[in-house]
C-alpha cells in the first residue's frame, strides 16, 4: 500500500461522531466522555444555537416557531458537521428535519449514532427537569413524540440500546461501532490538556 493509499483509507474512516436520541438518552453525558477518550472536541448543538442567538431555545420556539428554529438548527449542524475530530450532540428533535437526516447519513466521515432509550427510562432520567422540559408533564404528547421519532432515530448508522448501560459502557460501545481506538496518552501528557 502506498502512502497515498494509506492517507486515502484513513481519511475515509470515521472523522466525526454525531449522537442522536430522545431526551434522557445520554447525549450530553456521553458526548464529552467520548470526545475525551478519542482526543476530539465535543459540541452540543443546542448550546451553540443558544450562544449564537443570545437566547434560550424555548424562547426561539415561542418567538419564531418550530419551523424557524429547525432551519437555524439545520444550518448550525451543517456547519459543525464539516469539522473533523468532533463529537456532536444533537437536540432530540433535530432528526425530524429531513435535510439534517440526509446530511448526517451521507456525509463522508460521519457516523450517526442513535442512543436508544425506552420512554420509561426517559421519564426516570429526566424526573425533576419538568421546568426545563415542559413536554414531560404532557405524557400523551411525550409518548406521541417518542413514537414519531423512534423510526427516524433508527435510520442512524448505528443504534445502541443504552437503558441498562453506564455512560462509560456507552462510550466503549460507540468507539467499537466506529472502529476507532482511543488515542494514546503521550508520556507527560495530562488527559485534561486534551479536553
N, C-alpha and C positions, 0 to 999 in steps of 0.2 A: 504494500500500500504506500503510495507516495504521500508526501507531507500535504499536498493539496487535497488528496482524497481524505486524509485524516481530518483536516480542518473542515472539509465539507460535511463529513459524517458527524463531527462534534457539533457543528452549527445546526444540523438537522434535528438534534436532540431537544429535550425539554429545556427551555431557557427562561420560562416563566410559568408559575402555577397560579391558577385562579380558583378560589374557593367559592362555592355557591351552596345554598341550602336554606332551609326555613329558619326563622328566628329560633335561637336556642340550640342550633346545631353545632356551635363552637367555632365559627369562622374567625371571630375576633380574638378568641383564646388560642386556637391552634395556629393561626397565621403568624403571629410573632415568634412562636416557638419553632415553627417550621423554617422561617426565614433565618433565625439564629443558627439552627442546625446546618443549614445549607450555606451560610455566609452571605445570604441575599438580603435585600431590603423588603420590609413589609409596609404595605399601604392599605388602609381601609378606605374604600371609595366614598363612603358616607362622610368620613372625616374631611376628605379633600373637598367634597362638594360644599359642606358647611363652611369650611375655611374660605373658599373662593367666593361663596355667595354672601358671607358675612351674616348668616342667619341659620337657624335650625331647619332641618329637612321638613319637620312638621309645619313650620311656617311657610316654606316654599309650597307645600301641598295646599295649605289654606289660602295663600295669596294668589297662586298661579294655576293650581290644579295639577292632577297627576300626570296628564299628558305632557305638560311643560316640564315638570320635574324629570320624567323619563327621558326626554330629549337631552336635558343637561346631563343626566346620569350616563346616557349612551355616549355622548361626546367625551365625557371625562374618562370613561372606561376605554374608549378607543384610543385616546391619547396615552393613558397609562399602560395599556396592553402592548404598546410598541417597545417598552423597555425590557431589557434583559436582566436576569438576576433579580427577579421580582416575585414576591408572593402578594397577590392581590385578593382582598376580601370584598365580595360584592354585597350590596344590600339584598335582602331576601326577595324583593320584587324585581330586581334587575333582569332576571331570567325571562320575565314575561315579554320583554321587548325583543321582537323577532330579529331585528338588526344586531342587537347585542349578542343574542344566542349564536347567530350565524358567524359573526366576527370571531367569537371565542372558540367556536368549534372548528373553524377553518384556518385560523392564523397559525402560520408555521412557528413551531417552537412553543406553542401554548398548550398546556394541559389543563383542561377544565375538570375540576374535581368536585363532585357533589358529596357533601357531608350529610348523609341521610339520617334523619331523626324522626321518630314517631311523634304524633301530636301529643300523646301523653307525656313524653319526655320534654317536649317544648314547654308544656304547662308547668311541669315540675321545675325545670331550669329557669324559667322566666318569672316564677312566683315572686311577687314583691316589686316587679318592674311595671305594673299596670299604669303608673303615672307617666312613664316614658313610652309605653306601648299600649295605648288605649284599646287597640284591637283585642287584647287579651280578655277584656271584660265582656266582649261580644262573642261568646262561644260558637254560635251558629255561623257567623261571618268568618270567624277564625278557621273553623273546620272547612268551610267552603273555599276559602283562600288556599288552605293547605292542599285540598283535593285538586284544585285547579293548577297549582304549581308543581305538584309532585311529578307528573309525567314530563314536564319541561325540565325539571332538575335531572331526571333520569336520562335525558339525552346527553348528559355530560360524558366525557371520555371515560370517566371512572366514577362509580358510586361506592361509597364506603359507609356501611351501617355503623353509626357511632354511638347509639344509645347506651351500650354497655362498656364503651371504651373510655379510658382516661386520656386526657389531652396528649400525653407523650406517646401513647399507643396509636393514636390517630396520626400523629406526626410520622411515626415509623411506617404506618400503612401507606401514607401519601408518598413518602420517599421511595418505598419499594415500588409503588404503582408507577412512579415517574422514572424508575430505573436510574435514580441518582444515588450516589454515595455522598454522605456528608463530607464537607471539606475538612481536611486535616488541619489541626491547630499547629502552627509553626512554633518551634521552641521559643519560649519567652513571650508568646502572644497571649493576650488575655481575651477570653471569649467576649467579654463586654465591649472590647475595642471593635469587634466586627458588627455589633448590633446597630 
